[in-house]
Amino acid sequence: MPPTIDVPAARQLTPPTGRPGMPTTARWVGVLLATLALTLGLFVPAAPSAYAQSDDLYENLDLTYAIQEDGTVDVTMDVTLRFGSNSGRHGLEMRLPIREPYDPSGGGGSSDQDRTYDYSNFDVSSPDNVSTKLSKTEVPDGDHAGWLRLRIGDPDRTIKSDTVTYTITYEADGLLTTYEGIEFYYDALYAGGNPAIASSTITVESPSSAPVEDLRCVRGSDSSQTDCDQFDFSGTTVTVSNSNLADDEGITLAAQYPLGSIQNAEPNLIPADTPNGDQSMSLSSVEWPIIGGLFAVVAAIAAAVVGLARKYWLKDERFLGAPPGTIPPNPEEAEVGRDPGNLEIPVTFSPPPISVGEAGLLQDGQWDVTEITGTLVALAVKGALRLDPERKQVTLVDRNVADRPEERVLLNALFNNRGPGTEASLDSHTLHSANEQMSEAVRATVDKAGWFKSLSMSKAARRGSSFGGIAILLILGYNFIGGAGLNVLLAAAAIAIPVILAYSVYRAAKKRGQRTAVGRALTDQIEGFRLYLSTAEANQLKFEEGEDIYSKYLPWAIVFGLTERWTKICQQLVDLGRLSDQEPYWYSGTGSFWMNYAIWNSFTHSMHSATTPEPPAPDTSGWGGSSGFGSGGSGFGGGGISIGGGGGGMSSGSW
C-alpha cells in the first residue's frame, strides 16, 4: 500500500463551487474579543512582586549611591546576570518605584500623602556583545503606587552566552528624608523581586559636608531585621556587603547625616487622593450608550466599505465568453470582465502546465508547507533526488532535471554545489531559509507571467504586521489621548476596532490576490484537477499500463490536501493489480515502502516544523500580586529598621 504523507490540513480546499473563502464568523468574533482584551489590557495595572525567572542568578550585583549636595542621587548598578533555563534571554528588566504610600510615623498606617520618586539621565553599557537598547514604561499599581519599568535589550535578539554584564547609571530624586537628621533610608533591593544573588556590595557616598553619623543595614525576606553580613562607614562612605541572598530576600539600609548638610533632603510628597495617572480611568465613568452607538455606526460603515471592496475591487478578472479554464489564442486582445464568482468549474483530467509550487500560490495567494513538500516530492519523481523519509534525508541524483526556479533554489539550499550521491538533512537550518527563497522565486515567476493584478506580501514580510499594527495604534492612542480619560480612550477604541477588523477582513480577502484573466483561467484548471482527484474512484482512473500514476500525481495531492484520499485510491489500484506494488524509484528508506505509514507521517510533520520559524519568546516577566511596599518613618527610631521599611525598592531579572 502506498504511504500516507499526511500534509497539514490548513490548506485543505472545499470542492470548487467556491474558492478558498473568508474566515468564519467565529474566527472574527475571536479576533474582536482579542482586540478588546488588548485594548482593556492597556488600562489594567500590572503590580510587581516576585520575579518569575526563579532560576536566574546574579553572580554579582553592586550598587553605588552618590548623594549630591542638592539632594539628588547618582546611581550606578554593575551586575552580572547568569541566565536560567526558563529565561527569555533578551536582556535585563528593572523596576523602580515612582509612587508609594507614605506614613511619616513609620507605623504602617495610612496617610493623606504619597511619596514620589523621579529618575532621569539613564545610560546603559556592557562589555559583552549584547544590545543595550533601553525602553522605559510607567506602570500604575493601584491608586497609590506605581513603577518605572526599564527593559534593556532587543526583543528580536536572543543572548547566546550564559552570562552578561551591564552597567546602568541614572539620577534619582526624592530618596532622602529628614527627621532628627538627614536620612538615606532606602530599600535598595525589594524583597522577593530579584533573582538569587551570589555577591552584592552597596556603597553610599555623601558630600564632604555630610559625614556619616550612623548606619543600620538588614537583609532577608519582608519585615526581616537580620543584620547584613558586613556594613560599616568611614567619613562620607558607607560600605555594605552580602552574599548568597535567596530570591525572596532584599536589602534595606539607613544612613544618617547631620541636619543641614545636604540641600533638599525632604521626600517628594503629593496628596494621597491625587489620581494615579488619570482620574477618569474608571469603568463607572464610561458613557456606554454613546460608546456603543459610535461603535455600531463605525462598524456599519466599515462593513459596507469591505462589502463593496469584496464585490467590486477584489474580484478576479475573467475572459468573457470563454468557458472556465480556457485561455483564448490571443489573450491580450480578448474581452475581459469581472469574475461573477458563481460559475461551475468543469472537471479537468490532467494538471495544468505549471509547477505544483505555482499552482499552490495561484489557488490562494499563499506559500505554505504543502508547496515545499509537494515540490520536494516532485523533484524526487522527476529523478532529481531520492527521498528517505525515515532518516529525513535526501540524496542528490541529477540536479539538471530541475527546470523551475523554486526547484533549483531548493536543490541549491540542500546540496550547494556538490555532486550526485551527496546526502542532505531536511532540518530547519536548511529548509526554513530555502522555504523563504522558494516563495520569493515563485512570486517572481507568477509576477513576470502576469497571473495576478495584485498579490499580497510574502508571509515573512507580513508576519506579525496585523496585530503589531493594532498594538501600535492602541499604544499611540493611549499615549496621545490617555489624559482625556477612559471615555475618550474607549471612543477611540470604538472607532479603531471596527476599522482594524474591517481592514483585517479586507486583507484576508486580498491575501489570496486578485488574479488576471489568465491567472483566473489557470486557477480554473487547478480547481478542476483538484475536483478530479477529490471525486474520482479507482475504477475511473485511466492511465497507461506500467505508469506510476501514484507518484505522478502525488505532488498535486499534497498541495491540494488530498494525500490520504489519493493514497487510498492507489491502494485499491494495487489490490486490483492495476498498479505495481514495487517501491518507487525515488524512495530509499530502509524499511518497506508500503508499511512505513508512521514514518511518512513523521516526515511530513518534520517538514512543517523545519519550515516554520520559532515563535518569539513569551513575555515571562511574571510580576504579579500586590506590591506591598511603602515609605515613612525614621530609620533610627527605637524599633530599628526592617526589610521594606525604607523608601524605594528595586526589582529586576531577565526578560
MARBAVO-721748 format. One line per field, with one value per residue (C-alpha): x, y, z. Coordinates in Angstrom, 1 decimal, decimal comma. Each point is the difference from the previous one (the first is absolute). Example, Ala and Ser with C-alpha at 12.3 -4.5 7.8 and 13.67 -1.06 7.14 Angstrom:
X [12,3;1,4];
Y [-4,5;3,4];
Z [7,8;-0,7];
END
This chain:
X [0,0;1,4;1,0;-2,1;1,7;-2,2;0,4;-1,4;-3,7;0,3;0,0;-2,8;-2,4;-3,7;-1,3;0,3;-3,6;1,8;3,6;1,8;-2,3;-0,1;0,6;-3,0;-2,1;1,4;3,5;-0,8;-1,9;3,2;2,0;-2,4;0,2;3,8;0,2;-2,4;2,1;3,1;-1,7;-1,2;3,4;1,6;-2,0;0,5;3,0;2,6;1,4;3,5;0,9;2,1;1,9;-1,0;3,5;0,8;3,0;1,7;3,0;1,9;3,7;0,5;-2,2;1,8;-1,8;1,6;-2,1;1,9;-2,0;0,4;0,0;-3,4;-1,6;-0,1;1,7;2,1;-0,5;2,3;-0,9;2,5;-1,5;1,0;-3,1;0,1;-3,0;-2,2;-1,4;-3,4;1,3;-1,1;3,7;-0,7;1,6;-0,6;-3,2;-0,1;-2,9;0,5;-2,8;-1,4;-2,8;-0,8;-2,1;1,7;-0,4;2,3;-0,5;1,4;-2,7;-1,5;-3,1;-1,7;0,8;-1,5;3,2;1,9;3,7;1,4;3,4;1,4;2,6;2,0;3,2;0,0;3,0;0,7;3,3;1,4;3,4;-1,9;-1,3;-3,6;-2,6;-0,1;-3,2;-2,1;-3,8;-1,9;-3,6;-2,0;-2,2;-2,8;-0,5;-3,4;-0,9;3,1;2,9;1,9;3,2;2,4;0,7;3,4;0,7;3,5;0,5;-1,6;-3,2;1,3;3,4;0,7;3,1;2,0;2,5;-0,8;0,8;-0,1;1,3;-1,6;0,8;-3,1;0,2;-2,7;-1,0;-2,6;-1,9;-2,0;2,0;0,9;-2,1;0,5;-0,8;2,5;2,6;0,1;-0,6;0,6;-2,5;-0,4;-1,1;2,9;-1,3;-3,7;-0,6;-1,2;0,4;3,4;1,8;2,4;3,2;3,3;1,8;-1,1;1,7;-1,7;1,9;-1,5;2,1;-1,0;1,4;2,9;-2,4;-2,0;2,0;-1,8;-1,2;-1,7;-0,7;-2,4;-0,5;-2,2;-0,5;-2,6;-3,6;-2,8;0,1;3,3;2,3;3,0;3,2;1,9;3,1;2,3;-0,7;2,2;0,6;2,9;-0,2;-2,3;0,0;-2,4;0,9;-2,4;0,9;-2,3;0,3;-2,4;-3,2;-3,0;-2,5;-2,4;2,5;0,5;2,4;-1,0;2,4;-0,2;2,9;-0,3;1,6;0,1;-3,0;0,6;3,0;-2,0;-2,4;-3,6;0,2;-3,8;-2,1;-2,1;-3,6;-3,4;-3,5;-1,1;-3,2;2,0;-1,1;2,5;0,2;-3,5;-2,9;-2,5;1,5;-2,9;-2,6;-2,7;0,6;-0,5;-2,8;-0,9;-3,0;2,2;2,9;-2,3;-1,7;3,3;1,2;-3,1;0,1;3,7;-0,4;-2,9;2,0;3,1;-2,0;-1,6;3,4;1,4;-3,1;0,5;3,7;-0,7;-2,7;1,6;3,7;1,3;-1,7;2,1;-0,1;-1,4;0,0;-3,6;-1,7;2,6;-0,6;1,7;3,5;0,4;2,6;-0,7;2,6;0,7;-0,7;1,3;-2,8;-2,8;-2,8;0,5;-2,5;-0,6;-0,4;-3,6;1,3;-2,8;1,1;0,1;3,6;0,2;2,1;3,5;1,6;3,6;1,9;0,6;3,5;1,4;2,0;-1,7;1,6;-1,5;-3,4;0,2;0,6;-2,8;-2,7;0,2;2,8;2,0;3,2;-0,3;1,7;-2,1;1,7;3,6;-1,0;-1,7;3,0;2,4;-2,1;-0,3;3,8;0,3;-2,6;1,9;3,2;1,9;0,4;-0,9;-2,0;0,5;-2,9;1,1;3,4;-1,4;2,7;0,2;2,7;0,8;-0,4;-0,1;-0,5;-0,3;-3,6;-1,1;-1,6;-1,8;1,6;-1,4;1,3;3,5;-0,2;-0,9;2,8;2,6;-1,1;0,2;3,2;1,8;2,4;0,6;-0,5;-2,2;0,0;0,2;-2,4;-1,7;-2,1;-3,4;0,4;-1,2;3,4;-0,3;-3,7;-1,1;2,3;-0,8;-3,7;0,2;2,2;-2,4;-2,9;1,7;1,1;-3,6;-1,4;2,5;-1,0;-3,8;0,6;2,0;-2,6;-2,7;-2,3;-0,9;-1,1;0,9;1,6;0,4;3,4;1,9;-0,6;3,5;-0,7;-3,6;0,8;-1,4;-0,9;-3,8;0,0;3,2;-1,8;-3,0;2,3;1,9;-3,3;-1,3;3,2;0,3;-3,6;0,6;3,1;-1,7;-3,5;0,4;-0,2;-3,5;-1,5;-1,4;-3,0;2,2;2,2;-3,0;-1,4;3,3;-0,2;-3,6;1,3;3,3;-1,3;-2,6;2,5;2,7;-2,3;-1,3;3,5;0,8;-3,0;1,1;3,5;-1,3;-1,8;2,9;2,5;-0,9;0,8;-2,0;0,6;0,1;-2,1;2,9;0,6;-3,7;-0,1;3,0;-1,7;-3,1;2,3;1,5;-3,4;-1,3;2,9;-0,4;-3,7;1,2;2,3;-2,6;-2,8;1,4;-0,2;2,6;-2,0;-0,3;3,7;1,5;3,8;2,5;1,0;3,1;-0,4;0,6;-3,1;0,4;3,4;-1,1;-2,9;1,3;1,5;-3,3;-1,9;2,4;-0,7;-3,7;-0,1;-1,3;3,0;-1,9;-2,8;2,4;1,9;-3,1;-1,1;3,4;0,0;-3,2;1,8;2,8;-2,6;-1,6;3,4;-0,1;2,8;3,4;0,7;3,8;1,6;0,3;3,4;0,2;-0,4;3,1;-1,3;1,4;-3,5;-2,7;-1,5;-3,5;0,1;1,6;-3,1;1,2;3,4;-1,8;-2,2;3,1;1,7;-2,8;-0,2;3,8;-0,3;-2,6;2,2;3,1;-1,6;-1,8;2,0;0,2;-2,6;1,3;0,8;-3,0;0,1;1,0;0,6;-2,6;-0,7;-3,1;-1,8;-0,1;2,9;0,1;2,5;-0,2;2,2;0,1;1,5;3,5;2,7;1,3;-3,0;-0,1;-1,3;2,9;-0,5;-1,5;-0,2;-2,5;-0,1;2,0;-0,9;0,6;0,6;1,5;-1,3;1,8;0,8;0,3;-2,7];
Y [0,0;3,4;2,1;2,7;3,4;1,9;3,6;2,5;0,8;3,7;0,3;-2,5;1,4;-0,5;-1,4;2,9;1,2;2,9;0,9;0,2;2,4;2,4;-1,1;-1,1;2,3;-1,8;0,9;3,7;0,0;-1,4;2,7;2,6;-1,4;-0,2;3,6;1,1;-1,8;1,7;3,4;-0,5;-1,6;3,5;1,2;-2,9;0,7;-2,7;-0,2;-1,1;-2,7;-3,2;-0,3;-3,0;-0,9;-1,9;-1,8;3,2;0,9;3,2;-1,0;3,5;3,1;3,1;3,3;3,4;2,9;3,4;2,6;3,5;3,3;0,8;-3,1;-2,0;-3,4;-1,3;-3,8;-2,5;-3,7;-2,6;-3,4;-3,4;-2,0;-3,8;-1,0;-2,9;-2,7;1,7;3,5;1,9;0,9;3,4;2,1;1,6;1,4;2,3;1,7;3,1;1,5;3,3;0,3;-1,8;0,6;2,3;-0,3;2,5;-1,9;-3,2;-2,0;-1,3;2,0;2,1;3,5;2,8;0,1;-2,2;0,1;0,3;-0,5;1,4;-1,6;1,5;-0,2;-3,8;-1,6;-3,6;-1,7;-3,5;-1,5;-2,9;-0,2;0,6;2,7;2,8;1,5;1,4;0,4;1,7;-0,5;1,4;-2,7;1,0;-2,3;0,8;3,5;0,8;-1,7;-0,3;-1,2;1,0;-3,1;-0,1;-2,5;-0,4;-2,1;-0,7;-2,2;-1,2;-1,1;-3,0;0,1;-3,2;0,3;-1,4;3,3;3,7;3,0;3,4;3,4;2,2;3,6;2,5;2,9;-0,3;2,7;-0,4;-2,7;2,1;0,6;2,3;-0,8;0,6;-0,1;-0,4;-3,7;-2,1;-2,7;-2,2;-3,4;-0,6;-3,4;-0,8;-3,2;-2,8;2,2;-1,2;-3,3;-1,5;2,0;-1,7;3,2;3,6;3,2;3,3;3,2;3,4;3,1;3,3;3,6;1,1;2,1;-3,0;-2,6;-3,2;0,1;-3,4;-3,0;-2,9;-2,8;-3,1;-2,9;-2,7;-0,5;2,6;1,6;-1,8;1,7;-2,2;2,0;0,2;-2,2;3,0;3,7;2,9;3,7;2,3;3,7;0,5;-3,7;-2,8;-3,5;-3,0;-3,6;-3,0;-3,4;-2,9;2,0;-2,2;1,2;0,9;2,3;3,7;2,6;3,1;2,5;3,3;2,5;3,2;3,3;3,4;2,3;2,7;-1,9;-0,8;2,2;-1,0;-3,0;-0,4;-2,6;0,9;-0,2;0,3;-0,2;-3,6;0,7;1,2;-2,3;-2,6;0,8;1,1;0,6;-0,9;-3,5;-1,7;-2,2;1,7;3,2;-1,4;1,3;-3,5;1,0;2,6;-2,4;-2,8;2,2;1,3;-3,6;-1,1;2,9;-0,4;-3,8;0,4;2,4;-2,2;-3,1;1,8;1,1;-3,5;-1,4;2,4;-0,9;-3,7;0,4;2,5;0,5;-3,4;-2,1;-2,0;0,8;-2,5;-0,5;0,9;-2,5;-2,7;-3,2;-0,2;-1,1;1,1;2,5;1,5;-0,2;3,7;0,8;3,6;0,7;-1,9;1,7;0,0;0,6;-0,6;-3,6;-0,5;-2,6;-2,5;-1,9;-3,7;-1,2;-3,1;-3,1;0,0;-3,4;1,2;2,7;3,4;0,5;1,8;-1,2;-1,1;3,0;2,4;-1,8;0,3;3,7;0,5;-1,8;2,3;2,4;-1,5;-2,1;-2,8;-3,2;-1,9;1,8;-0,8;-3,6;-0,4;1,5;-2,4;-3,0;1,4;0,2;-3,6;-1,2;1,9;-1,9;2,9;-1,7;-3,0;0,5;-1,8;1,1;-2,3;1,8;3,3;0,1;0,4;-1,1;2,0;-1,9;2,5;3,7;0,7;-1,3;2,9;2,4;2,5;2,8;-1,2;-3,5;1,3;2,1;-3,1;-2,1;2,8;0,4;-3,8;-0,8;3,3;-0,9;-3,6;-2,8;-3,1;-2,4;2,8;-0,4;2,9;0,2;1,5;2,2;3,4;1,6;-0,9;0,0;3,2;2,1;-2,0;0,3;3,8;0,1;-2,4;2,2;3,0;-1,9;-1,2;3,5;1,4;-2,6;0,7;3,7;-0,2;-2,2;2,6;-2,4;2,4;3,6;0,3;-2,5;0,4;0,2;-3,2;-1,6;1,0;3,7;-0,2;-1,9;1,8;3,1;-0,1;-0,3;1,9;2,8;-0,3;0,1;3,1;1,8;-0,7;0,9;3,2;0,8;-0,6;2,3;2,8;0,1;-1,9;3,1;0,7;-2,9;-3,5;1,4;1,5;-3,1;-2,3;2,3;-0,2;-3,8;0,0;1,6;-1,9;-3,5;-0,2;1,7;-2,4;-3,1;1,3;0,4;-3,5;-1,4;2,0;-1,4;-3,5;0,4;1,8;-2,6;-2,5;2,7;1,4;-2,2;1,2;-1,8;-2,3;-0,7;-0,7;-2,5;-1,8;-0,1;-1,5;-2,8;-0,5;-0,2;-2,3;-2,4;0,2;-0,9;-3,0;-1,3;0,7;-1,9;-2,6;-3,7;-2,6;-1,6;3,4;0,8;-0,5;-0,3;-1,9;-3,5;0,2;3,7;1,0;2,2;0,1;1,7;2,2;1,6;-0,2;3,5;1,4;-2,0;1,5;3,6;-0,7;-1,5;-3,3;-2,3;-2,4;-0,4;-0,4;-2,7;-2,0;0,2;-1,2;-2,8;-1,2;0,0;-2,1;-2,4;-0,2;-0,7;3,2;1,6;-1,6;-0,7;0,7;2,8;3,2;0,8;3,2;-1,7;-1,1;-0,8;-3,0;-1,5;-1,1;2,9;-1,5;-0,3;3,3;1,9;1,4;0,9;2,0;1,8;0,8;1,3;2,4;1,4;0,4;2,0;2,2;0,6;0,6;2,7;1,8;2,7;-0,2;2,2;2,9;-0,6;0,7;2,9;-1,8;2,9;-1,4;2,9;-0,9;0,6;3,0;2,4;0,1;2,9;3,3;2,7;2,0;0,2;0,5;-2,7;0,9;-0,3;-2,4;-3,0;-0,2;-0,5;-2,9;-1,1;2,0;2,8;2,5;1,7;-1,4;-3,6;-1,1;-3,2;-1,6;-3,1;-1,3;0,3];
Z [0,0;-0,8;3,0;1,5;-0,2;2,5;-1,1;2,5;-0,7;0,3;-3,8;-0,7;-2,6;-0,3;-3,3;-2,4;0,1;1,7;0,3;3,4;1,7;3,0;3,5;2,1;2,1;3,1;-1,0;-0,3;3,2;1,6;-1,6;1,3;3,5;-0,2;-1,1;2,7;2,6;-1,4;0,3;3,5;0,9;-0,5;3,0;2,4;2,2;0,5;3,5;0,6;2,4;-0,1;-3,3;-2,1;-1,1;3,3;-1,5;-1,1;2,1;0,6;0,3;1,3;0,5;1,1;0,7;0,6;1,2;-0,3;1,9;-1,4;1,9;-1,6;1,4;-3,3;-0,1;-2,9;-0,1;-1,6;-0,3;-1,1;-0,5;-1,5;-0,8;-0,5;-2,0;1,3;-2,2;-0,3;-0,7;-3,0;-0,5;-1,6;2,7;3,4;1,4;3,0;1,9;2,1;2,1;-1,1;2,6;3,3;3,1;2,6;3,8;1,8;3,3;-1,4;1,6;-3,2;0,3;-2,7;-0,9;-2,0;-2,1;-2,4;-0,7;-3,5;-1,7;-3,2;-2,2;-2,9;-2,1;-0,5;-1,6;-0,7;-1,1;-0,2;-0,7;-1,7;-3,5;1,0;-0,7;2,5;-1,5;2,9;0,1;2,9;0,9;3,0;1,5;2,5;3,0;1,5;1,2;2,0;-1,6;-3,3;-1,6;-2,7;-2,1;-1,7;-2,7;-1,3;-3,1;-3,4;-0,2;-3,4;1,3;2,3;2,2;-0,7;2,8;3,5;1,7;-0,9;1,9;0,0;1,5;0,5;1,2;0,7;2,2;2,7;2,0;3,1;1,8;3,1;3,1;3,0;3,6;2,8;-2,7;-3,8;-0,8;-3,0;1,1;-3,1;-1,1;-2,4;-1,1;0,2;1,9;-2,3;-3,1;-1,2;-0,9;2,5;0,4;0,6;1,0;0,6;1,1;0,6;0,3;1,1;-0,5;1,4;-0,5;2,1;2,0;1,0;2,0;1,0;3,6;0,3;-2,1;0,1;-2,5;-0,2;-2,5;-0,4;-1,0;0,6;3,6;0,8;2,5;-0,6;-0,2;-3,3;-0,3;0,2;0,2;1,1;-0,5;0,0;-0,7;-2,9;-1,2;0,9;-1,0;0,1;-1,0;-0,2;-1,6;-1,0;0,1;-0,9;-2,5;2,8;1,8;-0,2;1,5;1,9;1,4;1,9;0,1;2,1;-0,7;1,9;-0,4;-2,6;-1,6;-3,2;-1,8;-0,9;2,3;0,1;-1,7;-3,0;1,3;-1,8;1,4;0,3;-1,9;-3,0;-2,9;-0,9;-3,6;-1,1;2,4;-2,7;-0,7;1,7;-1,7;2,1;-1,8;-3,5;-2,2;-1,3;-2,2;-1,8;-0,3;-1,2;-2,5;-1,4;-0,3;-1,9;-2,5;-0,7;-0,3;-2,5;-2,1;0,1;-0,9;-2,9;-1,3;0,3;-1,8;-2,9;-0,1;-0,2;-2,6;-2,3;0,8;0,9;-2,6;-2,5;-3,6;-2,5;-3,8;-1,0;-2,3;0,7;2,0;3,5;-0,4;-3,6;-1,1;-3,4;-2,8;0,3;3,7;-0,4;-2,4;1,7;1,9;3,7;2,8;3,7;1,2;1,2;2,5;-0,6;-3,1;0,1;-0,5;-2,2;0,9;-1,4;-0,5;0,0;1,9;-1,6;-1,7;3,1;3,0;3,2;1,8;-2,5;0,3;3,8;-0,2;-2,6;1,9;3,1;-0,4;2,7;0,3;2,6;1,1;-2,5;-2,8;1,1;0,8;-3,3;-1,8;1,9;-1,1;-3,5;-0,3;1,3;-2,6;-2,8;1,0;1,6;3,3;2,1;3,2;3,3;2,3;2,8;0,5;-1,3;-2,7;-3,7;-2,5;-3,1;-3,2;-2,9;0,7;-3,8;-0,1;2,2;-2,5;2,3;2,0;3,3;-0,7;-0,6;3,1;2,1;-1,5;0,6;3,6;0,6;-1,9;-0,9;-2,9;1,0;-2,5;-0,3;2,9;2,6;2,9;1,8;3,1;-0,1;3,1;1,0;-0,6;-3,7;-0,7;1,7;-2,1;-3,1;0,6;0,0;-3,1;-1,9;0,9;-1,5;-3,1;-0,7;0,6;-2,4;-2,6;0,3;0,1;-3,3;-1,5;0,9;1,8;2,7;-0,1;3,7;2,3;3,8;1,5;1,0;3,3;1,2;-0,8;1,4;3,2;3,0;-1,9;0,7;3,7;0,3;-1,7;2,4;3,0;-1,4;-0,7;3,5;1,8;-2,0;0,8;3,6;0,0;-1,9;1,5;3,2;2,0;-1,3;1,9;-0,6;-2,0;-2,6;-0,1;-0,4;-2,6;-1,9;0,4;-1,2;-3,2;-0,3;0,7;-2,9;-2,3;0,9;-0,2;-3,4;-1,2;1,2;-1,9;-3,0;0,3;0,3;-3,2;-1,6;1,3;-2,8;-2,5;-2,9;-3,1;-3,6;-2,5;-0,9;3,7;0,5;-2,9;1,4;3,4;-1,6;-1,4;3,5;1,6;-2,7;0,5;3,8;-0,6;-2,0;2,7;2,7;-1,7;-2,3;1,1;-0,8;-2,8;-1,7;-0,2;-3,4;-0,5;-2,1;1,0;2,1;0,7;3,6;0,4;3,7;-0,2;-2,9;1,8;3,6;0,0;-1,1;2,6;2,6;-1,1;-0,1;3,4;-1,5;0,8;2,2;-2,6;-2,8;1,9;0,7;-3,7;-1,1;2,6;-1,7;-3,3;1,5;1,4;-3,5;-1,6;-2,1;1,9;0,9;3,6;-0,6;1,9;-2,1;-1,4;2,0;3,4;1,9;3,5;2,0;0,7;-2,3;-2,0;0,4;3,8;1,0;0,7;3,4;-1,5;-2,8;2,5;2,1;-3,1;-0,9;3,5;-0,1;-3,2;1,6;3,1;-2,1;-2,2;2,9;1,8;3,7;1,8;1,9;3,6;2,3;2,4;3,2;2,2;2,3;2,3;1,9;3,2;2,3;0,2;3,8;0,1;1,8;1,5;3,2;3,5;1,2;-0,4;3,4;2,3;2,9;-1,9;-2,5;-3,7;-2,0;-3,6;-1,9;2,6;-2,1;-3,2;-3,5;-0,8;-3,3;-1,6;-2,9;-2,1;-3,5;-2,7];
END
